[in-house]
Amino acid sequence: MGTYLYPNRNAASRRFWEGLRERKFLLQRCEECGEVFFPPRILCPECLSERLEHVPARGTGTLYAFTEVWVPMAGFTAPYVLGLVELDEAPGRFLTRIPVPVERLRVGMRVRVVYEDVAEDLTLHRFVPKEEG
């Protein structure tokens, strides 16, 4: 475990972070129009409704792009891999750490979420190749 910049656990994201502690990858769904989205927000990006719920996701997707980072930021030891993942259940892509050697990755590969407890009160999500145990 290292020193981490703690995420802003605001009204929109609090339940998402709680879900990670419970080993659940939660997405938001609009109760008005049915739009499913990530990252958490206070309004639906489609219809701007405030009526949102959190729903469990499979936590699977496709690796869209990746890079090996050699200049570390707080809480990380270089080198490490960052990737853009397209979730199966929500539109868009998001940046995530991928804790496997860059040589084992390829664009288009299937990935799945894993959970890492980095502090007593902080669990982060990472994505690994789907065939990984």
C-alpha positions as CSV (number, residue, x, y, z in Angstrom):
1,M,0.0,0.0,0.0
2,G,1.2,3.5,-0.7
3,T,0.2,7.1,-0.3
4,Y,-2.8,7.9,-2.4
5,L,-4.7,11.0,-3.4
6,Y,-8.1,10.3,-2.1
7,P,-11.0,10.6,-4.6
8,N,-13.6,13.2,-4.1
9,R,-16.5,11.3,-2.5
10,N,-19.3,13.7,-3.3
11,A,-23.0,13.1,-3.5
12,A,-22.7,11.7,-7.1
13,S,-19.8,9.3,-6.4
14,R,-20.1,8.2,-2.8
15,R,-22.2,5.1,-3.6
16,F,-19.7,4.1,-6.4
17,W,-16.8,4.2,-3.9
18,E,-18.8,2.3,-1.3
19,G,-19.6,-0.3,-4.0
20,L,-15.9,-0.9,-4.6
21,R,-15.3,-1.6,-0.9
22,E,-18.1,-4.2,-1.3
23,R,-16.4,-5.7,-4.4
24,K,-19.2,-4.3,-6.7
25,F,-18.7,-2.2,-9.8
26,L,-21.7,0.1,-9.9
27,L,-23.0,2.2,-12.8
28,Q,-25.7,4.8,-12.6
29,R,-29.0,4.4,-14.5
30,C,-31.5,7.1,-15.0
31,E,-35.0,6.2,-13.7
32,E,-36.6,8.6,-16.3
33,C,-35.0,7.6,-19.6
34,G,-33.1,4.4,-18.8
35,E,-29.6,5.7,-19.8
36,V,-26.7,3.8,-18.1
37,F,-23.5,5.8,-17.6
38,F,-20.1,6.1,-16.0
39,P,-18.5,8.0,-14.3
40,P,-21.0,8.9,-11.6
41,R,-22.8,12.3,-12.0
42,I,-25.6,14.2,-10.3
43,L,-27.7,14.5,-13.5
44,C,-28.4,12.1,-16.3
45,P,-26.2,13.1,-19.3
46,E,-29.1,12.2,-21.7
47,C,-32.2,13.9,-20.1
48,L,-30.8,15.8,-17.2
49,S,-33.0,14.0,-14.7
50,E,-31.9,13.8,-11.0
51,R,-33.7,10.5,-10.6
52,L,-30.7,8.2,-10.7
53,E,-30.1,4.7,-9.2
54,H,-26.9,2.6,-8.9
55,V,-27.0,-0.8,-10.6
56,P,-24.3,-3.5,-10.5
57,A,-22.3,-4.1,-13.6
58,R,-20.5,-7.2,-14.8
59,G,-17.3,-5.1,-14.8
60,T,-16.2,-6.3,-18.2
61,G,-15.1,-4.4,-21.3
62,T,-12.6,-4.0,-24.1
63,L,-9.2,-2.4,-23.9
64,Y,-9.3,0.5,-26.4
65,A,-5.8,1.9,-25.9
66,F,-2.9,1.7,-23.3
67,T,0.4,3.2,-22.5
68,E,3.3,2.6,-20.1
69,V,3.9,5.5,-17.8
70,W,7.5,6.2,-16.8
71,V,7.0,9.5,-14.8
72,P,5.1,8.5,-11.6
73,M,2.3,10.5,-10.0
74,A,1.5,10.4,-6.3
75,G,0.9,6.9,-5.1
76,F,2.4,5.1,-8.0
77,T,5.8,3.7,-8.7
78,A,6.9,3.9,-12.3
79,P,6.6,2.2,-14.7
80,Y,2.9,1.4,-14.6
81,V,0.3,0.9,-17.3
82,L,-2.8,3.1,-17.9
83,G,-5.5,2.0,-20.3
84,L,-8.7,3.3,-21.8
85,V,-11.5,0.8,-21.3
86,E,-14.8,0.6,-23.0
87,L,-17.3,-0.9,-20.6
88,D,-19.8,-3.4,-22.0
89,E,-22.7,-1.8,-20.2
90,A,-22.1,1.9,-20.5
91,P,-21.1,4.2,-23.4
92,G,-17.8,5.9,-23.5
93,R,-14.3,5.1,-22.3
94,F,-12.5,5.7,-19.1
95,L,-8.9,5.7,-17.9
96,T,-7.8,3.0,-15.5
97,R,-4.7,1.4,-14.1
98,I,-3.9,-2.0,-15.5
99,P,-1.6,-4.0,-13.2
100,V,-0.1,-6.3,-15.7
101,P,3.1,-6.0,-17.8
102,V,2.6,-4.0,-21.0
103,E,3.9,-6.9,-23.1
104,R,0.8,-8.9,-22.2
105,L,-1.7,-6.3,-23.5
106,R,-3.1,-5.8,-26.9
107,V,-5.8,-3.3,-28.1
108,G,-9.2,-5.0,-28.4
109,M,-8.6,-7.6,-25.7
110,R,-11.3,-8.4,-23.2
111,V,-10.7,-7.1,-19.7
112,R,-12.5,-7.4,-16.3
113,V,-12.5,-5.5,-13.1
114,V,-10.5,-6.5,-10.0
115,Y,-10.4,-4.7,-6.7
116,E,-7.4,-3.5,-4.8
117,D,-7.5,-2.3,-1.2
118,V,-5.0,0.5,-1.0
119,A,-5.9,1.9,2.4
120,E,-8.2,0.9,5.2
121,D,-11.0,3.0,3.8
122,L,-10.1,3.0,0.0
123,T,-10.6,0.3,-2.6
124,L,-9.7,1.0,-6.2
125,H,-10.8,-0.7,-9.4
126,R,-8.3,-2.0,-11.9
127,F,-8.8,-3.9,-15.1
128,V,-6.9,-7.1,-16.1
129,P,-7.1,-9.4,-19.1
130,K,-10.3,-11.4,-18.8
131,E,-8.5,-14.7,-18.7
132,E,-6.5,-13.7,-15.6
133,G,-7.4,-15.4,-12.3
